[in-house]
Amino acid sequence: MSLHRIHNESNEVYFCTITCYKWLPLIEEANAYHSVYRWFEHLKKDGCMVVGYVIMPNHFHVLLYPTHIGTTLNKMVGECKRFMAYDIIQSLKKQNKFDLLEQLTGGVQPQEKRKGKLHQVFRLSFDARKCLSEKMVWQKLDYIHRNPVSGKWSLVTDFTQYPHSSAGFYELGIASNVEIVHYKDLGKEGVQRSNASTSSNE
């Protein structure tokens, strides 16, 4: 689901993915993990809880639980991409990574160039999918937690030891780098309500 679809339902768990332009490892190259954590902390001010996450070198997954409809998920993600893009560009400039910067400049669409945009750091859209049951929430958590050891990735030998993930919180009871709300501790509406709705439709 792209950025063009408005996601404004509260008390629902959303599985979101934000990806770097052309899957370039910009988060790793710019060491921008801290920027993602800063956004997670900012989300609390918007009444949005982080249920789980993993931050990879070129993308990150997060399960979000908005508790009110004052701010759409689209706006929250848009703000994230703007300030993260700024952090990444500034870091790449300090490190003199001009080849990467040139690639990002070439990715800016003509209409955006006319508005003064200089670099394309993230894909224009983001993926967001509402989790319809507690089972689906757990499936998404398991998927993102195993991301660092899946496919081409071999970032750690044990996925519970990956530092930029909520796997340790769920699997080992270890505090995460950001405040996590366990999906079983969410309010009576959200997941539990959706789970009941799914059961009634079976």
C-alpha positions in Angstrom: 0.0 0.0 0.0 1.5 3.3 -1.0 1.7 6.7 0.6 -1.2 7.8 -1.5 -3.7 5.8 0.5 -4.6 7.6 3.7 -4.2 5.5 6.9 -6.1 7.3 9.7 -7.6 4.5 11.8 -6.7 4.5 15.5 -6.2 1.5 17.8 -5.1 -0.7 15.0 -1.6 -2.3 14.5 0.0 -1.3 11.2 3.0 -3.1 9.6 5.0 -0.4 7.9 8.1 -0.6 5.7 10.3 2.4 4.7 12.9 1.7 2.0 15.9 3.6 0.8 16.1 4.8 -2.8 17.1 1.9 -5.1 17.7 -0.2 -1.9 21.0 1.6 -1.3 22.4 0.9 2.2 22.1 4.5 3.2 21.2 3.9 6.8 24.4 1.9 7.2 26.5 4.2 5.1 25.4 7.3 7.0 25.2 5.4 10.4 21.6 6.8 10.7 20.2 4.2 13.0 20.0 6.9 15.7 17.7 8.9 13.4 15.2 6.1 13.3 15.2 5.8 17.1 14.7 9.6 17.4 11.6 9.2 15.2 10.3 6.3 17.3 10.7 8.6 20.4 8.9 11.4 18.6 6.0 9.1 17.7 5.0 9.0 21.4 4.2 12.7 21.2 1.7 11.8 18.4 0.1 9.1 20.5 1.6 6.3 18.4 3.2 3.3 20.1 6.0 1.1 18.7 5.1 -2.5 18.9 8.1 -4.0 17.2 10.8 -3.1 14.7 14.0 -3.9 12.8 16.4 -1.4 11.3 18.3 -2.9 8.3 21.1 -1.2 6.3 18.7 -0.1 3.5 15.2 -0.3 5.0 13.4 -0.7 8.2 10.2 -2.4 9.3 8.0 -1.2 12.2 4.7 -2.2 13.8 2.9 0.9 14.9 -0.2 1.4 17.0 -1.8 4.9 16.7 -4.0 5.7 19.6 -5.9 8.6 18.2 -6.8 10.0 14.7 -5.3 13.5 15.3 -2.4 12.7 12.9 -2.5 10.3 10.0 0.0 7.5 9.7 0.9 9.1 6.3 1.9 12.4 8.0 3.9 10.6 10.6 5.9 8.7 8.0 6.3 11.8 5.8 7.8 13.7 8.7 10.1 10.7 9.4 11.4 10.6 5.9 12.1 14.3 5.8 14.2 14.6 8.9 15.9 11.2 8.3 16.8 12.3 4.8 18.4 15.5 6.1 20.4 13.5 8.6 21.6 11.0 6.0 22.6 13.7 3.5 24.5 15.6 6.1 26.4 12.5 7.2 27.2 11.5 3.7 28.6 15.0 3.0 30.8 14.9 6.1 32.2 11.5 5.0 32.8 12.8 1.5 30.7 10.0 -0.1 30.1 12.0 -3.3 29.4 8.9 -5.4 26.4 8.1 -3.3 25.3 11.7 -3.2 25.4 11.9 -7.0 23.2 8.8 -7.2 20.7 10.4 -4.9 20.7 13.6 -6.9 20.0 11.7 -10.1 16.9 10.1 -8.5 15.1 13.4 -8.0 12.1 13.7 -10.3 11.8 16.8 -12.5 8.8 18.3 -10.7 10.6 17.8 -7.3 13.7 19.5 -8.7 11.6 22.5 -9.6 10.6 22.7 -5.9 14.2 22.7 -4.9 14.7 19.1 -3.9 18.3 18.0 -4.2 18.4 14.3 -3.2 16.1 11.3 -3.3 16.9 9.4 -0.2 13.8 7.1 0.2 11.4 5.5 -2.2 8.4 7.8 -2.9 5.9 5.5 -1.3 5.9 3.5 1.9 4.1 0.2 2.6 1.5 -0.1 5.3 -0.7 -3.0 6.1 -3.2 -3.3 8.9 -2.8 -6.4 11.0 -6.2 -8.1 11.2 -5.5 -10.4 14.1 -3.1 -11.2 16.9 -1.8 -14.1 14.9 -0.9 -11.7 12.0 0.9 -9.4 14.4 3.0 -12.3 15.7 3.7 -13.4 12.1 5.0 -9.9 11.2 7.1 -9.7 14.3 8.7 -13.1 13.6 9.3 -12.0 10.0 11.0 -8.7 10.9 13.0 -10.2 13.8 14.5 -12.8 11.5 15.3 -10.3 8.8 19.0 -9.9 9.8 19.6 -13.6 9.2 17.3 -14.2 6.2 18.0 -14.2 2.5 21.2 -12.4 1.5 21.5 -11.0 5.0 24.0 -12.4 7.5 24.3 -9.5 10.0 24.4 -11.8 13.0 24.4 -15.5 13.7 21.6 -15.3 16.2 18.7 -13.0 15.3 18.0 -12.3 18.9 21.4 -10.6 19.2 20.9 -8.1 16.4 21.2 -4.7 18.2 18.7 -2.7 16.0 15.6 -4.9 16.6 13.0 -5.6 19.1 13.8 -9.4 18.9 15.7 -9.3 22.2 12.7 -7.7 23.9 10.3 -10.3 22.8 12.5 -13.4 22.8 14.8 -12.7 25.8 13.0 -10.0 27.8 15.9 -7.5 27.2 15.2 -3.8 27.1 15.2 -2.3 23.6 16.9 0.9 22.4 13.5 2.4 22.3 10.3 2.0 24.4 8.3 -1.0 23.1 4.7 -1.8 23.9 4.2 -5.6 23.8 1.4 -6.5 21.5 -0.3 -8.4 24.3 -0.5 -5.2 26.4 -2.4 -3.2 23.8 -5.8 -1.9 24.7 -9.1 -3.8 24.4 -9.9 -2.1 21.1 -7.0 -2.5 18.5 -5.8 -6.1 18.0 -8.2 -7.8 20.3 -11.2 -6.1 18.7 -9.9 -6.9 15.2 -9.2 -10.5 16.3 -12.8 -10.8 17.5 -14.1 -9.4 14.2 -12.0 -11.8 12.2 -13.3 -14.7 14.3 -16.9 -13.7 13.8 -16.4 -13.6 10.0 -14.9 -17.1 9.8 
